[in-house]
C-alpha cells in the first residue's frame, strides 16, 4: 500500500513538471518567473506578454524576510536593490538586464510567508507599449529574469517572431 501511494505521488509530481520549484534562495523561498504566451509576433502590436514573479514557501514553517528597507533602493540591477518585493528584467543574448521593459514592485520592511503559501505580482506589457517606451522589437529569444528582495529566481523564456 505504501508503495502504491508513493508511486501515485511520484506520478503526480512528474506530471506537474516545471510548475514545481523548490527553494532556490538563501532564505528558503522559491522564486520564479512565468511569461505567457511563450511566443508573440512583433507585427501584432496588440499582442501582450503577461509576466508574473512567484514567491513560494514550500516548507511547513513560517518564513520571515527582513527586506533591508526603508529606505528602499531602486537600481538598474535588481540584485543591488534594497527592500523591494520583486523585480523583472528582460534579457537576450546581447543584454543580460535591459533588452526590454522592466518592473520593480514596492517593498515592505518584513515579508511574512506562512507555511505552504504562494503569491505573485504581475505586469502585462503590450508590444505597442514596449515600442512606445523606446525598446526595440527585434525577433529572437528573450528571457524574463525574476527577483524577490534582491534574490534572483528561475527565469522564463519567450520568443518574438516577425
PyMOL commands that set and color helices and strands:
alter all, ss='L'
color gray80, all
select helices_A, chain A and resi 2-19+78-80+127-132
alter helices_A, ss='H'
color red, helices_A
select strands_A, chain A and resi 30-36+39-41+48-57+63-66+84-91+103-107+110-113+117-126+140-148+151-152+156-161
alter strands_A, ss='S'
color yellow, strands_A
deselect
rebuild
show_as cartoon
